[in-house]
Amino acid sequence: MKTREESFKEFILDNIDFEGYSIKGTNLITNGLDIFRKEYDHEIKKVGEKKAFIEYLKGLPSWLSVPAYYFDIRNLMYSLGYEVLNVSDNTLDGVYYEEIYKVFFPQKN
């Protein structure tokens, strides 16, 4: 049986699409990070990689299709086994984007 974190990572990987990008590699995580770093280098220098990445995700990059509304985020997280039904939207937001960050930066956790 998969952990909720494994299921979350699988969901993220299933929702990456580089249509319209000139991508050479096959690693979805690496390719996504390369695009992020190219598009958001200026913010990384100002606020650091983690904060910049979360801000970038909230801007809904075209290569990653994930829920953006609290209702949809809550339903996704709950369906994957996260206890989020009775948490505030701010807490939900923090948990959600932290989990996405962990998918792309597992070594930094």
Backbone as ProteinMPNN parsed JSONL, in Angstrom:
{"seq_chain_A": "MKTREESFKEFILDNIDFEGYSIKGTNLITNGLDIFRKEYDHEIKKVGEKKAFIEYLKGLPSWLSVPAYYFDIRNLMYSLGYEVLNVSDNTLDGVYYEEIYKVFFPQKN", "coords_chain_A": {"N_chain_A": [[0.847, -1.19, 0.0], [0.528, 2.2, -0.828], [2.022, 5.133, 0.628], [0.561, 8.226, 1.756], [2.138, 10.313, 0.899], [3.552, 9.171, -1.224], [1.421, 8.697, -2.949], [0.628, 11.319, -3.378], [2.881, 12.344, -4.69], [2.782, 10.776, -7.02], [0.395, 11.752, -8.094], [1.179, 14.394, -8.677], [3.256, 13.953, -10.574], [1.762, 12.748, -12.585], [0.421, 14.91, -13.539], [2.036, 16.631, -14.919], [2.992, 18.291, -17.813], [4.753, 18.973, -20.627], [4.088, 20.148, -23.02], [4.629, 22.327, -25.678], [7.022, 23.207, -24.764], [10.553, 23.073, -25.262], [11.941, 20.352, -24.461], [14.55, 18.305, -23.44], [15.441, 16.246, -21.733], [14.23, 13.333, -19.868], [13.409, 13.219, -17.272], [10.894, 14.165, -15.266], [10.788, 15.767, -12.93], [13.309, 17.057, -12.846], [13.206, 18.439, -15.297], [10.999, 20.137, -14.833], [12.009, 21.669, -12.717], [14.142, 22.896, -14.012], [12.789, 24.589, -15.816], [11.394, 26.207, -13.976], [13.598, 27.458, -12.671], [14.725, 28.894, -14.791], [12.627, 30.618, -15.483], [12.142, 31.963, -13.11], [14.402, 32.902, -11.901], [15.179, 35.471, -11.042], [13.542, 35.926, -8.781], [14.319, 33.838, -7.115], [16.863, 34.638, -6.389], [16.206, 36.827, -4.834], [14.415, 35.96, -2.725], [15.018, 33.374, -2.036], [15.156, 29.841, -2.831], [13.056, 28.045, -1.988], [10.851, 29.663, -1.093], [10.476, 31.151, -3.424], [9.812, 29.093, -5.215], [7.358, 28.155, -4.237], [5.812, 30.471, -4.528], [5.944, 30.662, -7.3], [4.519, 28.333, -8.029], [1.984, 29.069, -7.175], [1.356, 30.854, -9.086], [0.462, 29.323, -11.105], [1.977, 27.601, -13.133], [2.23, 26.677, -16.577], [3.023, 24.093, -17.216], [2.383, 22.424, -15.142], [-0.395, 21.003, -13.867], [-2.416, 21.484, -11.373], [-4.733, 21.549, -8.576], [-6.038, 24.761, -7.592], [-7.864, 26.098, -6.07], [-9.2, 26.355, -2.768], [-11.279, 24.544, -2.045], [-11.006, 22.481, -3.956], [-8.357, 21.734, -3.489], [-8.518, 20.833, -0.837], [-10.252, 18.623, -1.174], [-8.669, 16.974, -2.841], [-6.383, 16.524, -1.197], [-7.584, 15.284, 1.015], [-8.62, 12.989, -0.225], [-6.3, 11.646, -0.701], [-5.469, 10.921, 1.761], [-4.756, 12.785, 3.685], [-5.298, 14.612, 6.682], [-7.323, 16.996, 6.505], [-9.815, 18.133, 6.638], [-10.868, 19.729, 8.69], [-9.202, 21.927, 8.956], [-7.872, 25.262, 8.817], [-8.039, 27.475, 5.95], [-5.582, 28.735, 5.552], [-3.791, 27.004, 6.852], [-4.219, 24.697, 5.333], [-3.315, 25.614, 2.825], [-0.582, 25.977, 3.405], [0.227, 23.307, 4.012], [-0.349, 21.984, 1.6], [1.253, 23.276, -0.412], [3.738, 22.831, 0.69], [3.897, 20.062, 0.503], [3.943, 19.749, -2.285], [6.358, 21.039, -2.781], [8.114, 19.25, -1.506], [7.995, 17.094, -3.263], [9.461, 17.998, -5.437], [11.84, 18.799, -4.28], [13.097, 16.698, -2.583], [15.38, 16.151, -1.081], [15.785, 18.313, 0.537], [14.311, 18.218, 2.822]], "CA_chain_A": [[0.0, 0.0, 0.0], [1.3, 3.438, -0.93], [1.81, 6.168, 1.625], [-0.102, 9.403, 1.183], [3.171, 11.09, 0.223], [3.794, 8.511, -2.507], [0.241, 8.965, -3.78], [0.675, 12.733, -3.745], [3.933, 12.471, -5.712], [2.249, 10.176, -8.233], [-0.566, 12.715, -8.629], [1.932, 15.508, -9.261], [3.933, 13.478, -11.783], [0.733, 12.494, -13.602], [-0.139, 16.188, -13.984], [3.082, 17.428, -15.561], [2.908, 18.213, -19.272], [5.667, 19.958, -21.199], [3.686, 20.537, -24.377], [4.981, 23.712, -25.964], [8.381, 23.452, -24.296], [11.617, 22.267, -25.875], [12.51, 19.578, -23.366], [15.422, 17.246, -23.942], [15.531, 15.142, -20.787], [13.005, 12.586, -19.602], [13.069, 13.302, -15.855], [9.877, 15.205, -15.104], [11.158, 16.664, -11.832], [14.441, 17.875, -13.29], [12.733, 19.348, -16.338], [10.175, 21.159, -14.196], [12.89, 22.57, -11.968], [14.896, 23.704, -14.983], [11.89, 25.651, -16.288], [11.206, 27.117, -12.841], [14.822, 28.248, -12.449], [14.882, 29.832, -15.909], [11.554, 31.61, -15.456], [12.013, 32.634, -11.815], [15.737, 33.129, -11.351], [15.202, 36.768, -10.36], [12.916, 35.784, -7.464], [15.157, 32.934, -6.318], [17.952, 35.471, -5.853], [15.659, 37.755, -3.837], [13.723, 35.383, -1.567], [15.433, 31.998, -1.803], [14.544, 28.882, -3.734], [11.794, 27.48, -1.503], [9.793, 30.673, -1.136], [10.249, 31.465, -4.833], [9.133, 27.968, -5.862], [5.954, 28.153, -3.801], [5.188, 31.611, -5.202], [5.851, 30.259, -8.705], [3.413, 27.38, -8.135], [0.723, 29.794, -7.0], [1.114, 31.537, -10.348], [-0.065, 28.291, -11.997], [2.791, 27.373, -14.331], [1.466, 25.927, -17.578], [3.474, 22.7, -17.31], [1.909, 21.67, -13.981], [-1.831, 21.193, -13.693], [-2.835, 21.067, -10.036], [-5.794, 22.404, -8.042], [-5.638, 26.06, -7.069], [-8.9, 26.586, -5.164], [-9.182, 25.629, -1.492], [-12.215, 23.422, -2.081], [-10.397, 21.413, -4.75], [-7.149, 21.306, -2.772], [-8.981, 20.056, 0.328], [-10.759, 17.336, -1.663], [-7.523, 16.182, -3.289], [-5.565, 16.122, -0.048], [-8.368, 14.324, 1.792], [-8.714, 11.726, -0.973], [-4.987, 10.99, -0.631], [-5.232, 10.49, 3.131], [-4.352, 13.878, 4.58], [-6.345, 15.06, 7.603], [-7.432, 18.42, 6.208], [-11.203, 18.581, 6.576], [-11.194, 20.743, 9.692], [-8.121, 22.895, 9.123], [-8.127, 26.551, 8.172], [-7.524, 27.606, 4.595], [-4.158, 29.071, 5.64], [-3.074, 25.772, 7.175], [-4.329, 23.866, 4.142], [-2.416, 26.201, 1.837], [0.784, 25.659, 3.813], [0.457, 21.863, 3.873], [-0.417, 21.645, 0.179], [2.438, 23.728, -1.142], [4.89, 22.137, 1.288], [3.93, 18.719, -0.082], [4.437, 19.872, -3.665], [7.786, 21.355, -2.666], [8.827, 18.005, -1.171], [8.087, 16.257, -4.466], [10.517, 18.527, -6.292], [13.071, 18.972, -3.496], [13.034, 15.723, -1.477], [16.62, 16.178, -0.309], [15.821, 19.492, 1.405], [13.342, 18.067, 3.911]], "C_chain_A": [[0.886, 1.245, 0.0], [1.006, 4.356, 0.248], [1.099, 7.339, 0.958], [0.896, 10.264, 0.424], [3.498, 10.494, -1.144], [2.63, 8.756, -3.468], [0.225, 10.414, -4.254], [1.709, 12.942, -4.847], [3.445, 11.908, -7.045], [1.248, 11.118, -8.903], [0.159, 13.855, -9.328], [2.57, 15.079, -10.577], [2.948, 13.225, -12.92], [0.179, 13.791, -14.205], [0.911, 17.159, -14.506], [2.976, 17.197, -17.063], [3.747, 19.342, -19.865], [5.33, 20.323, -22.64], [3.993, 22.018, -24.577], [6.374, 24.095, -25.485], [9.349, 22.576, -25.085], [12.361, 21.565, -24.75], [13.332, 18.434, -23.943], [15.462, 16.029, -23.023], [14.199, 14.448, -20.577], [12.572, 12.649, -18.136], [12.118, 14.475, -15.63], [10.252, 16.23, -14.044], [12.262, 17.613, -12.279], [14.007, 18.885, -14.349], [11.88, 20.471, -15.758], [11.015, 22.164, -13.429], [13.712, 23.449, -12.893], [14.051, 24.867, -15.493], [11.68, 26.684, -15.188], [12.418, 28.028, -12.674], [15.06, 29.254, -13.566], [13.86, 30.967, -15.814], [11.549, 32.456, -14.185], [13.348, 32.916, -11.133], [15.812, 34.43, -10.543], [14.607, 36.688, -8.95], [13.726, 34.869, -6.553], [16.261, 33.736, -5.649], [17.458, 36.392, -4.739], [15.164, 37.066, -2.572], [14.147, 33.959, -1.232], [14.599, 31.031, -2.627], [13.184, 28.366, -3.261], [10.653, 28.481, -1.611], [9.458, 31.04, -2.58], [9.477, 30.353, -5.532], [7.655, 27.944, -5.49], [5.198, 29.31, -4.45], [4.959, 31.293, -6.687], [4.674, 29.305, -8.907], [2.059, 28.073, -8.031], [0.369, 30.611, -8.237], [0.64, 30.596, -11.447], [0.76, 28.127, -13.271], [2.077, 26.428, -15.296], [1.847, 24.451, -17.652], [2.991, 21.828, -16.152], [0.443, 21.996, -13.727], [-2.273, 20.609, -12.357], [-3.937, 22.007, -9.538], [-5.242, 23.714, -7.462], [-6.65, 26.623, -6.071], [-8.952, 25.716, -3.913], [-10.097, 24.409, -1.499], [-11.596, 22.221, -2.801], [-9.142, 20.855, -4.081], [-7.542, 20.399, -1.605], [-9.472, 18.676, -0.109], [-9.623, 16.425, -2.123], [-6.744, 15.644, -2.102], [-6.303, 15.072, 0.794], [-8.422, 12.968, 1.088], [-7.399, 10.945, -0.939], [-4.605, 10.604, 0.802], [-4.757, 11.551, 4.102], [-5.546, 14.308, 5.427], [-6.511, 16.572, 7.465], [-8.868, 18.953, 6.232], [-11.501, 19.724, 7.534], [-10.064, 21.729, 9.943], [-8.471, 24.18, 8.383], [-7.562, 26.552, 6.753], [-6.028, 27.927, 4.602], [-3.315, 27.835, 5.939], [-3.073, 24.838, 5.971], [-3.348, 24.331, 3.07], [-0.962, 25.844, 2.157], [1.124, 24.197, 3.613], [0.554, 21.484, 2.397], [0.865, 22.032, -0.555], [3.723, 23.142, -0.577], [5.019, 20.739, 0.692], [4.393, 18.759, -1.539], [5.933, 20.159, -3.655], [8.598, 20.093, -2.392], [8.967, 17.072, -2.364], [9.278, 16.702, -5.314], [11.856, 18.668, -5.583], [13.109, 17.988, -2.332], [14.256, 15.763, -0.57], [16.67, 17.344, 0.675], [14.866, 19.397, 2.573], [13.9, 17.192, 5.002]], "O_chain_A": [[1.868, 1.323, 0.738], [-0.097, 4.362, 0.794], [1.049, 7.425, -0.269], [0.545, 10.879, -0.583], [3.697, 11.229, -2.111], [2.838, 8.993, -4.658], [-0.146, 10.7, -5.392], [1.442, 13.638, -5.826], [3.677, 12.513, -8.092], [1.248, 11.268, -10.125], [-0.202, 14.238, -10.441], [2.436, 15.772, -11.585], [3.267, 13.462, -14.085], [-0.458, 13.766, -15.258], [0.69, 18.37, -14.529], [2.883, 16.06, -17.526], [3.478, 20.52, -19.628], [6.201, 20.761, -23.392], [3.653, 22.853, -23.739], [6.85, 25.192, -25.773], [9.001, 21.478, -25.519], [13.292, 22.117, -24.163], [12.874, 17.695, -24.815], [15.511, 14.896, -23.502], [13.163, 14.917, -21.05], [11.485, 12.185, -17.794], [12.499, 15.635, -15.786], [10.056, 17.429, -14.239], [12.157, 18.828, -12.107], [14.399, 20.051, -14.299], [12.025, 21.629, -16.151], [10.761, 23.367, -13.483], [13.953, 24.618, -12.591], [14.533, 25.995, -15.592], [11.774, 27.887, -15.43], [12.268, 29.244, -12.55], [15.549, 30.355, -13.312], [14.19, 32.131, -16.038], [11.003, 33.559, -14.186], [13.401, 33.142, -9.924], [16.437, 34.474, -9.483], [15.121, 37.32, -8.027], [13.806, 35.105, -5.348], [16.557, 33.531, -4.472], [18.203, 36.702, -3.809], [15.452, 37.523, -1.466], [13.681, 33.395, -0.242], [13.492, 31.349, -3.062], [12.255, 28.263, -4.062], [9.601, 28.166, -2.166], [8.289, 31.22, -2.921], [8.593, 30.623, -6.345], [6.8, 27.732, -6.35], [4.056, 29.138, -4.877], [3.912, 31.616, -7.249], [3.913, 29.459, -9.863], [1.107, 27.705, -8.719], [-0.781, 31.012, -8.415], [0.44, 31.016, -12.587], [0.301, 28.47, -14.36], [1.399, 25.492, -14.872], [1.047, 23.639, -18.117], [3.174, 20.611, -16.183], [0.094, 23.134, -13.411], [-2.477, 19.402, -12.226], [-4.061, 23.132, -10.024], [-4.137, 23.76, -6.921], [-6.322, 27.531, -5.308], [-8.772, 24.5, -3.981], [-9.715, 23.349, -1.004], [-11.656, 21.092, -2.313], [-8.899, 19.649, -4.106], [-6.963, 19.329, -1.417], [-9.14, 17.672, 0.521], [-9.624, 15.232, -1.822], [-6.477, 14.445, -2.016], [-5.705, 14.088, 1.229], [-8.286, 11.924, 1.728], [-7.389, 9.729, -1.126], [-3.541, 10.029, 1.03], [-4.392, 11.234, 5.234], [-6.675, 14.36, 4.937], [-5.91, 17.339, 8.218], [-9.102, 20.11, 5.881], [-12.306, 20.6, 7.218], [-9.975, 22.307, 11.027], [-9.266, 24.176, 7.442], [-6.714, 25.73, 6.408], [-5.288, 27.441, 3.746], [-2.252, 27.644, 5.349], [-2.043, 24.255, 5.632], [-2.635, 23.519, 2.48], [-0.206, 25.453, 1.268], [2.195, 23.875, 3.099], [1.451, 20.739, 2.002], [1.479, 21.207, -1.232], [4.699, 22.977, -1.308], [6.127, 20.283, 0.408], [5.154, 17.894, -1.973], [6.685, 19.579, -4.439], [9.658, 19.896, -2.986], [9.951, 16.339, -2.468], [10.014, 15.87, -5.844], [12.902, 18.656, -6.232], [13.15, 18.423, -1.181], [14.152, 15.431, 0.611], [17.523, 17.356, 1.563], [14.628, 20.393, 3.256], [13.226, 16.951, 6.004]]}, "name": "protein", "num_of_chains": 1, "seq": "MKTREESFKEFILDNIDFEGYSIKGTNLITNGLDIFRKEYDHEIKKVGEKKAFIEYLKGLPSWLSVPAYYFDIRNLMYSLGYEVLNVSDNTLDGVYYEEIYKVFFPQKN"}
